[in-house]
Amino acid sequence: MAKRKAVTRRDVAELAGVAPPTVSIILNNTPGTRITDSTRERVIAAAQKLGYRPNPAARALATGKSGNLGVTLHFEQQPFSGFTTKILDSFWETTRQRNYRCILGLGKAEASLDGLYSSKLAEGFLIYACPNEVQSEEFLDALDQDFPIIFVGAKPDHPNACYIDIDNFEAGKQATERLIRSGAKRILHIAGPIDINSSAQDRFEGYQAALNDAGIAFDQDLVIRADYQVQMAKEEFQQYYSDKGLCFDGIFAANHGMCLAAMEILLADEVSFPGQVQMTSIDKHKPEPYLEYPNITRVTMPLKTIGREAANLLLDKIDGKRIPLRSYYDFNWIEGETTKKVGG
C-alpha cells in the first residue's frame, strides 16, 4: 500500500484559492496583517478538510511561539532526586495550565540549552543547578539578549541571570549557629560542589561566617566535599572517619542526603546523637532507606512554592513583563533529635 502523501501549505492554498504565504499568515495568527474574514474562513476550512497541520519547527521559526519550555537539569548523577521532583511537579502543573509543554534535557558539567534557543523551539527555559561559569556560545547569547530564563538551585555568573531560591548563605549560617548554640565547637562541614555551584558556595560561606561570628577559627581539615551526592558522601566520609576518627562534635551537611550518609556510618559505629555528635542539614527530602533514622534538625525549603513561582516568573517574562533578578523565599526549621537543647 502506497504511503499517503503529506498535505502541504501549497495544497491548502490551492484549495482555498490563495497564495501559500497567506495560509501561513492565517494559520500562525500573524499579528499586524489585514486578512478578510471570508479569506480566513476559506483557508481554515481548507486546512480542516485536508487535515493539514503546520510543522511545529517551521511555525516556531515564523512566529517565535512554539508552546514549548525547555527544562535543563545539571545533576547528571541524580537528576530526579526528591528535591528536583518537588520543584518540577509544581512548575509543570503551573505551566500546563497555560498550555505549555516542557522539553526536558540533562546538562553536563557545562551549561547548555541543547540548541532549543537557536532553533526557536522553546519560548523560555527553567535551568536547574546551572554551573557558575557559562561557556556555551548559545547560552551566553541567550543571557546577553535577556531571553526568558529562570534559574533555580544555582545561578551562573551573569548580570541577566534571574534566580529563585532560598537565601542559601543565611540557611548555612543558621544551620551552623544552631550547632554552636548547643555547644558544638568542632563542626565538620559536608559541602556540595563549592567550586562550580553557587548554592553550595553560599552555604559554605554561611558556615564560615557563623564560625567567625562565634570566634571559632575556620579549619580546612573540617571540610569534606561530596557534591550533593549520597554515594560520594558515604565514600568521602568513611575515608575521613577512618583516618581521623571522631575529631568533631558537630556536622553541618549542605543537603539532607549527605547528612544521612554520614549518620549511617556513625550509627554503625554506635556513635550517639546528639550526645557525641550533633547534626544539622538543609532540604526536606529524606530517602526511603533512611526513614527509620533519627529525625535531623534541619532547614526545610518551600520546594513547591519555588517551582510554582519559577513558572509564574518565567511566563511573566515571556509575556514581556519585568521581573526581579533575585527572588528569595523564606525557609523553615524542623527541630529534630540530632541537636541538644540550647544550654543543655
C-alpha positions as CSV (number, residue, x, y, z in Angstrom):
1,M,0.0,0.0,0.0
2,A,1.4,3.4,-1.1
3,K,2.2,5.8,1.7
4,R,-0.2,8.7,1.8
5,K,1.5,12.0,0.7
6,A,1.7,14.6,3.4
7,V,-0.5,17.6,3.0
8,T,1.5,20.8,2.4
9,R,0.8,24.5,2.8
10,R,0.6,24.7,-1.1
11,D,-2.2,22.2,-1.1
12,V,-4.2,24.3,1.3
13,A,-3.5,27.4,-0.7
14,E,-4.7,25.8,-4.0
15,L,-7.9,24.6,-2.4
16,A,-8.6,27.9,-0.8
17,G,-7.6,29.9,-3.8
18,V,-5.0,32.0,-2.1
19,A,-1.2,32.3,-2.1
20,P,0.9,30.0,0.2
21,P,2.1,32.9,2.4
22,T,-1.5,33.8,3.1
23,V,-2.0,30.3,4.5
24,S,1.0,30.8,6.9
25,I,-0.2,34.2,8.0
26,I,-3.7,32.9,8.9
27,L,-2.8,29.6,10.5
28,N,0.1,31.2,12.5
29,N,-2.2,34.1,13.6
30,T,0.5,36.6,12.5
31,P,-0.2,40.0,14.0
32,G,-0.4,43.2,12.1
33,T,-1.8,41.8,8.9
34,R,-5.1,42.6,7.1
35,I,-7.0,39.4,6.0
36,T,-10.7,39.5,5.3
37,D,-13.0,37.2,7.3
38,S,-14.1,35.4,4.2
39,T,-10.5,34.6,3.2
40,R,-9.6,33.5,6.7
41,E,-12.7,31.2,6.8
42,R,-11.8,29.6,3.4
43,V,-8.2,28.9,4.5
44,I,-9.3,27.3,7.8
45,A,-12.0,25.2,6.1
46,A,-9.4,24.0,3.5
47,A,-6.9,23.1,6.2
48,Q,-9.5,21.2,8.1
49,K,-10.8,19.4,5.0
50,L,-7.3,18.3,4.0
51,G,-6.2,17.5,7.6
52,Y,-3.3,20.0,7.3
53,R,-1.1,20.5,10.4
54,P,1.7,23.1,10.3
55,N,5.2,21.8,11.0
56,P,5.9,22.8,14.6
57,A,9.5,23.8,13.9
58,A,8.5,25.9,10.9
59,R,5.8,27.6,12.9
60,A,8.2,28.3,15.7
61,L,10.7,29.9,13.3
62,A,7.9,32.0,11.8
63,T,6.2,33.2,14.9
64,G,8.7,32.8,17.8
65,K,5.8,30.9,19.6
66,S,6.4,27.2,19.9
67,G,4.3,26.5,23.1
68,N,7.4,24.8,24.5
69,L,9.5,25.5,27.5
70,G,13.0,24.0,27.9
71,V,13.9,22.4,31.3
72,T,17.6,21.6,31.8
73,L,18.8,19.7,34.9
74,H,22.5,19.8,35.6
75,F,22.8,17.0,38.1
76,E,23.7,14.0,35.9
77,Q,24.2,11.5,38.7
78,Q,20.8,12.0,40.4
79,P,18.7,14.3,38.2
80,F,15.4,13.2,39.7
81,S,16.1,13.4,43.4
82,G,13.2,14.3,45.7
83,F,14.5,17.9,45.8
84,T,14.3,18.2,42.0
85,T,10.9,16.4,41.5
86,K,9.1,18.6,44.0
87,I,10.2,21.7,42.2
88,L,9.3,20.2,38.8
89,D,5.9,18.9,39.9
90,S,4.7,22.4,40.7
91,F,6.5,24.0,37.8
92,W,4.8,21.6,35.3
93,E,1.4,22.0,36.9
94,T,1.6,25.7,36.6
95,T,2.8,25.9,33.1
96,R,0.4,23.2,31.9
97,Q,-2.5,25.4,33.0
98,R,-1.2,27.9,30.4
99,N,-1.0,25.2,27.7
100,Y,2.8,25.0,27.6
101,R,4.7,21.8,27.0
102,C,8.1,21.1,28.7
103,I,11.1,19.6,26.8
104,L,13.5,18.0,29.3
105,G,17.2,17.9,28.9
106,L,20.1,16.8,31.1
107,G,23.0,19.1,31.2
108,K,26.6,18.1,31.9
109,A,29.4,20.0,33.6
110,E,28.9,22.8,31.2
111,A,25.8,24.9,30.9
112,S,23.8,24.0,27.7
113,L,20.5,24.9,26.0
114,D,20.8,21.9,23.6
115,G,20.0,24.0,20.5
116,L,16.5,24.9,21.7
117,Y,17.3,28.6,21.8
118,S,19.0,28.9,18.5
119,S,16.3,26.9,16.7
120,K,13.5,28.9,18.4
121,L,11.9,25.6,19.7
122,A,11.5,26.9,23.2
123,E,10.0,30.2,24.4
124,G,11.8,30.2,27.7
125,F,13.9,27.9,30.0
126,L,14.0,26.7,33.5
127,I,17.6,25.8,34.4
128,Y,18.3,23.7,37.4
129,A,21.7,23.8,39.2
130,C,23.5,25.7,36.5
131,P,27.3,25.8,36.8
132,N,28.8,29.1,37.8
133,E,30.7,29.5,34.5
134,V,28.8,29.5,31.2
135,Q,31.0,28.7,28.1
136,S,28.3,27.8,25.6
137,E,28.0,30.5,22.9
138,E,24.3,29.7,22.6
139,F,23.7,30.0,26.3
140,L,25.8,33.3,26.5
141,D,23.9,34.8,23.6
142,A,20.5,33.9,25.3
143,L,21.7,35.6,28.5
144,D,23.1,38.6,26.7
145,Q,19.8,39.0,24.9
146,D,17.9,38.7,28.2
147,F,15.9,35.8,26.8
148,P,13.3,34.4,29.3
149,I,15.4,32.1,31.6
150,I,14.8,31.3,35.2
151,F,17.5,29.6,37.3
152,V,16.8,27.5,40.4
153,G,19.2,25.6,42.6
154,A,22.2,27.6,41.5
155,K,22.9,30.6,39.3
156,P,25.6,31.5,36.7
157,D,27.9,34.5,36.9
158,H,26.0,36.8,34.6
159,P,24.2,40.1,35.2
160,N,21.0,39.0,33.5
161,A,20.6,35.7,35.4
162,C,17.1,35.7,37.1
163,Y,17.3,33.4,40.1
164,I,14.8,32.0,42.6
165,D,15.7,30.1,45.7
166,I,16.1,30.4,49.5
167,D,18.9,32.6,50.9
168,N,21.5,29.8,50.9
169,F,24.1,31.9,52.8
170,E,21.6,32.6,55.6
171,A,20.5,29.0,55.7
172,G,24.1,27.7,56.0
173,K,24.8,30.3,58.7
174,Q,21.8,29.5,60.8
175,A,22.3,25.7,60.5
176,T,25.9,26.2,61.8
177,E,24.8,28.7,64.5
178,R,22.2,26.1,65.8
179,L,25.1,23.7,66.5
180,I,27.2,26.4,68.1
181,R,24.3,27.5,70.4
182,S,24.1,24.0,71.8
183,G,27.8,23.6,72.5
184,A,29.4,22.3,69.3
185,K,32.9,23.7,68.8
186,R,34.5,21.5,66.1
187,I,31.9,21.4,63.3
188,L,32.5,19.3,60.2
189,H,31.0,20.7,57.0
190,I,30.0,18.2,54.4
191,A,29.9,20.5,51.4
192,G,28.4,20.5,47.9
193,P,30.3,21.3,44.7
194,I,31.6,24.6,46.0
195,D,33.8,25.4,43.1
196,I,31.1,25.2,40.4
197,N,27.7,25.6,42.2
198,S,26.5,28.9,43.7
199,S,24.2,27.4,46.3
200,A,27.0,25.2,47.6
201,Q,29.3,28.2,47.8
202,D,26.7,30.3,49.6
203,R,26.1,27.5,52.2
204,F,29.8,27.1,52.7
205,E,30.3,30.8,53.2
206,G,27.4,30.9,55.7
207,Y,29.1,28.1,57.6
208,Q,32.4,30.2,57.7
209,A,30.5,33.3,58.8
210,A,28.9,31.6,61.7
211,L,32.2,30.2,62.9
212,N,33.8,33.7,62.6
213,D,30.9,35.4,64.5
214,A,31.4,32.9,67.3
215,G,35.1,33.3,67.5
216,I,35.8,29.8,66.2
217,A,38.7,29.6,63.8
218,F,37.9,28.1,60.4
219,D,39.8,24.7,59.9
220,Q,40.1,23.4,56.3
221,D,40.5,19.9,57.8
222,L,36.9,20.1,58.9
223,V,35.5,20.3,55.4
224,I,34.6,17.4,53.2
225,R,33.3,17.9,49.6
226,A,30.7,15.4,48.4
227,D,28.9,17.4,45.6
228,Y,25.4,16.8,47.0
229,Q,25.7,13.1,46.2
230,V,24.7,10.4,48.7
231,Q,27.1,7.8,47.5
232,M,30.0,10.2,47.2
233,A,29.3,11.4,50.8
234,K,29.4,7.8,52.0
235,E,32.8,7.2,50.4
236,E,34.3,10.5,51.4
237,F,33.0,10.5,55.0
238,Q,34.0,6.8,55.5
239,Q,37.6,7.6,54.4
240,Y,37.7,10.7,56.6
241,Y,36.3,9.0,59.7
242,S,38.6,6.0,59.2
243,D,41.6,8.3,59.0
244,K,40.7,10.9,61.7
245,G,38.2,9.2,63.9
246,L,35.7,11.3,65.9
247,C,37.6,14.6,65.7
248,F,34.4,16.6,65.5
249,D,31.4,17.2,67.8
250,G,29.0,18.6,65.2
251,I,28.2,18.1,61.5
252,F,26.5,20.6,59.2
253,A,25.8,19.0,55.8
254,A,24.8,21.1,52.8
255,N,22.0,18.8,52.0
256,H,20.0,16.1,53.7
257,G,21.2,13.1,51.8
258,M,24.8,13.7,52.6
259,C,24.0,14.2,56.2
260,L,22.1,10.8,56.3
261,A,25.1,9.1,54.6
262,A,27.4,10.3,57.4
263,M,24.8,9.3,60.0
264,E,24.6,5.8,58.6
265,I,28.4,5.3,59.1
266,L,28.4,6.8,62.6
267,L,25.4,4.8,63.8
268,A,27.1,1.6,62.6
269,D,30.0,2.6,65.0
270,E,27.4,3.2,67.8
271,V,28.1,6.9,67.9
272,S,25.2,8.6,69.7
273,F,23.1,11.6,68.6
274,P,23.1,14.3,69.9
275,G,25.3,13.0,72.8
276,Q,28.6,12.6,71.0
277,V,27.8,14.3,67.7
278,Q,25.1,16.9,66.8
279,M,23.8,17.3,63.2
280,T,22.1,19.9,61.1
281,S,21.3,19.9,57.3
282,I,19.4,21.6,54.6
283,D,16.5,20.1,52.5
284,K,13.2,18.4,53.1
285,H,14.0,15.2,51.2
286,K,14.6,12.0,53.2
287,P,15.4,9.0,51.0
288,E,13.5,5.8,51.8
289,P,16.4,3.8,53.2
290,Y,16.8,6.3,56.0
291,L,13.2,6.6,57.1
292,E,13.9,4.9,60.5
293,Y,16.9,7.1,61.3
294,P,16.8,9.8,63.9
295,N,15.0,13.0,62.7
296,I,17.7,15.5,61.8
297,T,17.4,19.2,62.9
298,R,17.3,20.9,59.5
299,V,16.3,23.9,57.3
300,T,13.3,23.0,55.2
301,M,12.9,24.6,51.8
302,P,9.5,25.6,50.2
303,L,10.2,23.5,47.1
304,K,6.6,23.5,45.7
305,T,6.5,27.3,46.1
306,I,9.8,27.7,44.4
307,G,8.6,25.6,41.5
308,R,5.3,27.4,41.1
309,E,6.8,30.9,41.4
310,A,9.6,29.9,38.9
311,A,6.9,29.1,36.4
312,N,5.0,32.3,37.1
313,L,8.1,34.4,36.7
314,L,9.1,32.7,33.5
315,L,5.7,33.1,32.0
316,D,5.6,36.8,33.0
317,K,9.0,37.3,31.3
318,I,7.7,35.5,28.2
319,D,4.8,37.9,28.2
320,G,7.2,40.9,28.3
321,K,6.8,41.8,31.9
322,R,9.6,43.0,34.1
323,I,10.6,40.5,36.8
324,P,13.1,40.7,39.7
325,L,16.6,39.4,39.2
326,R,16.5,37.7,42.7
327,S,13.6,36.2,44.4
328,Y,14.3,34.6,47.8
329,Y,11.6,32.6,49.7
330,D,11.6,32.0,53.5
331,F,12.8,28.7,54.8
332,N,11.6,27.0,58.0
333,W,13.1,24.9,60.7
334,I,12.4,21.4,61.9
335,E,13.9,20.7,65.4
336,G,14.8,17.1,65.3
337,E,16.6,14.6,67.5
338,T,20.2,15.4,66.5
339,T,20.8,18.7,68.4
340,K,20.8,19.3,72.1
341,K,18.5,21.8,73.7
342,V,20.2,25.2,73.9
343,G,22.1,25.3,77.1
344,G,21.7,21.6,77.6
